């Protein structure tokens, strides 16, 4: 069960922003920017966790090949190569080498995204965004979110993994974020104009929308089809739904969010 400790770590950027737009369409731009920043940073952190803690035996040869490929990509960027094809080929090779090295291949995608020049990254995003938004994400969620209804029971709902994951998303993340903001304000940090700690309460709740990334970590942590895997998925679904409902209620109850 301890293998699932990282499941609540990630925020699903697309789902969190989409649900907040539905529940609180007049949310202040500064709060939306904060939600985006938190989602990006903790997703990057989750990917690092995957690379470090959910990695099989490492292959030094493949890691060296990945490092050399990364050096080539950095050279392309430094030379201001603006064509996408060289980065596509190098990125595909990097993905393959990282996969064969034992490190989870998602890290290759993050590295490629960070290395791409801004113009190339913008073109790539325009091309891929529709397919990702309307194809990849829904398909991933549909394929990985399923909890067998035949196995749904009070015992599964009260399973420690279910409760732990749900509590991590619904309570742990908002409390951690708000606690961090409070500490930052006490050591000299400022608030956006017209906003205070209570303005960030609904946003912190929406950060508990984990869905796709949390399901991905759950799939790495537990064997597919096992009771622990089903419990983790159920915890993600319950925690995400609870975070949305709580965030929506608080967004309407706290006018300072608008």
C-alpha positions as CSV (number, residue, x, y, z in Angstrom):
1,X,0.0,0.0,0.0
2,X,2.9,2.4,0.7
3,X,3.8,2.2,-3.0
4,X,0.9,4.6,-3.7
5,X,2.2,7.5,-1.6
6,X,2.8,9.7,-4.6
7,X,-0.6,9.3,-6.2
8,X,-2.1,12.5,-4.8
9,X,1.0,14.5,-5.8
10,X,-0.1,15.6,-9.3
11,X,-2.8,18.1,-10.4
12,X,-4.6,17.5,-13.8
13,X,-4.0,20.9,-15.4
14,X,-6.7,20.6,-18.1
15,X,-9.4,19.2,-15.9
16,X,-8.7,21.6,-13.0
17,X,-8.8,24.7,-15.2
18,X,-11.8,23.4,-17.1
19,X,-13.8,22.6,-14.0
20,X,-12.9,25.9,-12.3
21,X,-14.0,27.7,-15.5
22,X,-17.4,25.9,-15.2
23,X,-17.8,26.4,-11.4
24,X,-16.4,29.9,-11.1
25,X,-16.3,31.6,-14.6
26,X,-15.4,35.0,-13.1
27,X,-12.4,33.9,-11.2
28,X,-9.7,36.6,-10.9
29,X,-6.9,36.2,-13.5
30,X,-4.3,36.1,-10.7
31,X,-6.0,33.1,-9.1
32,X,-6.2,31.3,-12.5
33,X,-2.5,32.0,-13.0
34,X,-1.7,30.6,-9.5
35,X,-3.7,27.4,-10.2
36,X,-1.8,27.0,-13.5
37,X,1.5,27.5,-11.9
38,X,0.8,25.0,-9.1
39,X,-0.5,22.4,-11.5
40,X,2.6,22.7,-13.8
41,X,5.1,22.6,-10.9
42,X,3.5,19.7,-9.1
43,X,3.2,17.7,-12.3
44,X,6.9,18.3,-13.0
45,X,7.5,17.2,-9.4
46,X,5.4,14.1,-9.9
47,X,7.4,13.2,-13.1
48,X,10.6,13.5,-11.1
49,X,9.1,11.2,-8.5
50,X,8.2,8.7,-11.2
51,X,11.7,8.8,-12.6
52,X,13.3,8.3,-9.1
53,X,10.9,6.0,-7.2
54,X,9.1,4.1,-9.9
55,X,12.1,3.0,-11.9
56,X,13.4,-0.5,-12.7
57,X,17.0,-1.4,-12.9
58,X,19.0,1.2,-14.7
59,X,21.1,0.7,-17.8
60,X,24.2,3.0,-17.8
61,X,24.8,2.6,-21.5
62,X,21.3,3.7,-22.4
63,X,21.5,6.6,-19.9
64,X,24.7,7.7,-21.6
65,X,23.1,7.5,-25.0
66,X,20.2,9.6,-23.7
67,X,22.6,12.2,-22.3
68,X,24.4,12.4,-25.7
69,X,21.1,12.8,-27.5
70,X,20.1,15.6,-25.0
71,X,23.4,17.3,-25.8
72,X,22.6,17.2,-29.5
73,X,19.1,18.7,-28.8
74,X,20.7,21.5,-26.7
75,X,23.1,22.1,-29.6
76,X,20.2,22.4,-32.0
77,X,18.5,24.9,-29.7
78,X,21.7,26.9,-29.2
79,X,22.2,27.0,-32.9
80,X,18.7,28.4,-33.1
81,X,17.5,25.7,-35.5
82,X,13.8,26.5,-36.0
83,X,12.7,23.5,-38.0
84,X,10.7,20.9,-36.1
85,X,12.0,17.8,-37.8
86,X,15.4,17.6,-36.2
87,X,13.8,18.0,-32.8
88,X,11.2,15.3,-33.6
89,X,13.9,12.8,-34.6
90,X,16.1,13.6,-31.6
91,X,13.1,13.5,-29.3
92,X,12.0,10.1,-30.6
93,X,15.5,8.7,-30.1
94,X,15.7,10.3,-26.6
95,X,12.3,8.7,-25.7
96,X,13.5,5.2,-26.9
97,X,16.8,5.5,-25.0
98,X,15.1,6.7,-21.8
99,X,12.6,3.8,-22.1
100,X,15.4,1.3,-22.5
101,X,17.4,2.8,-19.7
102,X,14.9,1.8,-17.0
103,X,13.8,5.3,-16.2
104,X,10.2,6.0,-17.0
105,X,9.9,7.4,-20.6
106,X,7.6,10.3,-19.5
107,X,10.8,12.1,-18.4
108,X,11.9,12.2,-22.1
109,X,8.8,14.2,-23.0
110,X,9.4,16.7,-20.2
111,X,13.0,17.1,-21.2
112,X,12.1,17.6,-24.9
113,X,9.5,20.2,-24.0
114,X,12.0,22.2,-22.0
115,X,14.7,22.0,-24.7
116,X,12.5,23.2,-27.6
117,X,12.9,26.8,-28.7
118,X,9.9,28.9,-28.0
119,X,8.8,29.2,-31.7
120,X,9.1,25.4,-32.3
121,X,7.3,24.7,-29.0
122,X,4.4,27.0,-29.9
123,X,4.0,25.4,-33.4
124,X,4.1,21.9,-31.8
125,X,1.5,22.9,-29.2
126,X,-0.8,24.2,-31.9
127,X,-0.5,21.0,-33.9
128,X,-0.8,18.6,-30.9
129,X,-3.3,20.5,-28.7
130,X,-6.6,19.3,-30.5
131,X,-5.5,15.7,-30.6
132,X,-4.4,15.7,-27.0
133,X,-7.4,17.6,-25.7
134,X,-10.0,15.6,-27.6
135,X,-8.3,12.3,-28.1
136,X,-5.4,11.4,-25.8
137,X,-6.7,12.7,-22.5
138,X,-10.3,11.4,-22.8
139,X,-9.0,8.0,-24.0
140,X,-6.5,7.8,-21.2
141,X,-9.1,8.7,-18.6
142,X,-11.6,6.2,-20.1
143,X,-9.0,3.4,-20.2
144,X,-7.5,3.9,-16.8
145,X,-10.3,5.2,-14.6
146,X,-12.5,2.0,-14.6
147,X,-13.3,0.4,-11.3
148,X,-15.1,-2.9,-11.7
149,X,-18.7,-2.4,-10.4
150,X,-18.9,-6.0,-9.4
151,X,-16.0,-5.4,-6.9
152,X,-17.4,-2.2,-5.6
153,X,-18.3,-2.6,-1.9
154,X,-18.2,-1.0,1.5
155,X,-14.9,-2.8,2.1
156,X,-13.3,-1.2,-1.0
157,X,-14.7,2.2,-0.1
158,X,-13.1,1.9,3.4
159,X,-9.9,0.4,2.2
160,X,-6.9,2.4,3.6
161,X,-5.6,3.1,0.1
162,X,-9.0,4.4,-1.1
163,X,-9.3,6.7,2.0
164,X,-5.6,7.8,1.9
165,X,-5.7,8.8,-1.8
166,X,-9.0,10.5,-1.5
167,X,-8.0,12.4,1.6
168,X,-4.7,13.4,0.1
169,X,-6.5,15.0,-2.9
170,X,-9.4,16.5,-1.0
171,X,-7.7,17.6,2.2
172,X,-4.0,17.2,2.0
173,X,-3.3,19.3,-1.1
174,X,-5.5,22.2,-0.2
175,X,-4.2,22.4,3.4
176,X,-0.6,22.1,2.2
177,X,-1.0,24.8,-0.4
178,X,-2.8,27.2,2.0
179,X,-0.2,26.5,4.7
180,X,2.6,27.3,2.2
181,X,0.8,30.5,1.2
182,X,0.4,31.5,4.9
183,X,4.1,30.9,5.6
184,X,5.1,32.9,2.5
185,X,2.9,35.8,3.6
186,X,4.5,35.8,7.0
187,X,8.1,36.0,5.6
188,X,7.5,39.0,3.3
189,X,5.4,37.6,0.4
190,X,2.6,39.8,-0.9
191,X,-0.9,39.1,-2.2
192,X,-2.3,40.1,-5.6
193,X,-4.3,43.4,-5.5
194,X,-7.6,42.8,-3.7
195,X,-6.9,39.3,-2.8
196,X,-6.0,37.5,0.5
197,X,-5.6,34.0,1.9
198,X,-9.3,33.3,1.8
199,X,-9.4,34.1,-2.0
200,X,-7.0,31.2,-2.6
201,X,-9.1,28.6,-0.6
202,X,-11.3,27.5,-3.6
203,X,-8.2,27.5,-5.9
204,X,-6.4,25.3,-3.4
205,X,-9.3,22.9,-3.5
206,X,-9.3,22.7,-7.3
207,X,-5.6,21.8,-7.1
208,X,-7.0,18.5,-5.7
209,X,-8.3,17.5,-9.1
210,X,-5.8,14.8,-9.9
211,X,-7.4,12.5,-12.4
212,X,-5.2,11.5,-15.4
213,X,-1.7,12.0,-13.7
214,X,-2.9,10.5,-10.5
215,X,-4.3,7.5,-12.3
216,X,-1.0,7.2,-14.2
217,X,1.0,7.0,-10.9
218,X,-1.6,4.5,-9.5
219,X,-1.0,2.3,-12.6
220,X,2.7,2.4,-11.9
221,X,2.4,1.8,-8.1
222,X,0.1,-1.2,-8.2
223,X,-0.4,-4.3,-10.4
224,X,-3.2,-3.9,-12.9
225,X,-6.4,-5.5,-11.8
226,X,-5.3,-5.9,-8.2
227,X,-7.5,-4.8,-5.3
228,X,-5.0,-2.1,-4.4
229,X,-5.1,-0.8,-7.9
230,X,-8.9,-0.6,-7.8
231,X,-8.8,1.1,-4.4
232,X,-6.3,3.6,-5.7
233,X,-8.4,4.4,-8.8
234,X,-11.5,4.7,-6.6
235,X,-9.6,7.1,-4.3
236,X,-8.6,9.2,-7.2
237,X,-12.2,9.5,-8.5
238,X,-13.6,10.2,-5.1
239,X,-10.9,12.7,-4.2
240,X,-11.2,14.5,-7.6
241,X,-15.0,14.7,-7.4
242,X,-14.9,15.9,-3.8
243,X,-12.2,18.5,-4.6
244,X,-14.4,19.8,-7.5
245,X,-17.6,20.0,-5.4
246,X,-15.8,21.7,-2.4
247,X,-14.0,24.1,-4.7
248,X,-17.2,25.0,-6.5
249,X,-19.2,25.6,-3.3
250,X,-16.4,27.7,-1.8
251,X,-15.9,29.7,-5.0
252,X,-19.5,30.8,-4.9
253,X,-19.5,31.4,-1.1
254,X,-16.4,33.6,-1.2
255,X,-17.0,36.7,-3.4
256,X,-13.3,37.6,-3.1
257,X,-12.5,34.8,-5.5
258,X,-14.3,36.7,-8.3
